[in-house]
Amino acid sequence: MLTADELLAVPPRRVVAVVLPIRGGEVGVRALTAGEAIAASEALKARADDAAGLAIQLAWYLSDAAGAQLLTVEGARAFIQASDQQDVRALLEAGLKLNRADDEGLEDARKN
């Protein structure tokens, strides 16, 4: 069994590399901790509009290879403005799937 110290230690981040279909290259998308997921959910509830919500989600998901946050919300807004929608969609879908916030994940949560 895990000790209290082991339980409270931060485990390595799960990060997946997502290929950008139009721009090319890869960007990391990370799994959120439970605390981050709660904070992201609260930020999404307070958002001004759908564009703000998309920037918030991407800011939380995008990461470097070690799992550190890559962009602020403002940086994510700038990325969205400069990027093809297929690239943005690829990243958002990967983040939702990794964090089980897609339709399948929500359905699984309802079952349990």
N, C-alpha and C positions, 0 to 999 in steps of 0.2 A: 504494500500500500504506500501511497505517496505521503510524505511528511508535509507539515504545514508550509515549510520553506519551499519545498518542491512544488506544492500546489500554487503558491503565490509567485513563483518565478515566471517570468515572461518567456513563453516558448518561442521558437523561431517562427517567423511569419510564413504563411503559405502565400506564395506569389506565383502567378502564372504569366508567361510571356504571351502577349497578344500581338499578332501580326496585323499591321494597318494595311488594309487591302488597296487603298489608293495612294497614300503617302509612301508606303513601304516602311520597312524597319519594324522593330518590336518595342512595345511599351509594357511595363509590368502592371498587373492588376493584383491587388492584395485582398486577402481575407481580413475582415474587420474583427476586432475583439468585441465581446459583448458590450463593453462600455462604449466603444466607438460606434457600434450599431445603434445604441440608444441615443447618443449625441447626434448622429446623422439623422435619425428619425425625428428628433426634436427640431433640428434645423430645417428639415423638409416641411414640417408642420407650419413653421413660421415663414416660409418662403413667400415672396411677392407674386411669383408667377411660375409657369412651367419651365421657362428658360432658366430661372434661378434654381429650380429644383434639379435640373440636369447638371448645372455647374456644381452644385453641392455634391451630388452623387459622384461625379467624376473626380472632384477634389479629394473625396474620401477614398476612392478606389485606386487611383493612379499612384504607382510607387516605383521606386528604384528596385534593383535586384534583391536588396536586403529587406525590403518591405517598408522603407521610410516614405512618408508622404512626398509626392513629387511636386504637386501644384497646390497653391491656395485656391480659394473659390474664384478670386479675380483672375488668377492664371488660367483656371479651367474655363472661365468665360471667354478669355482671349483665345484659347485653344479651339473652343467651339466655333467662334467667329471666323477663324482662319482655316478650319478643317472641312473636308468633305464629310457629308452626313454618313457615308458608309463607314468611315474610320471612327466617327463618334459612336455609331451604333455598335460596331464591333467591341469597343471598349465597355460601353454600358452593358451590353448583353453578357460579356464575360464577367463583369463585376456582379451583376445580378445573379448569375448562375453560381459563381464561386461563393457568394454569400447567401445562396438559397432564397433570394428574394424574387425569383422568377415565379411564373404561374405554377410550375411543377413543385417548387419548394413550398409555396403557400398551400398548395393542396396537400402535400405530405404533412405539413404542420397541422392542418385541420383534422387529418386522420388520427394523429397521435394525441 
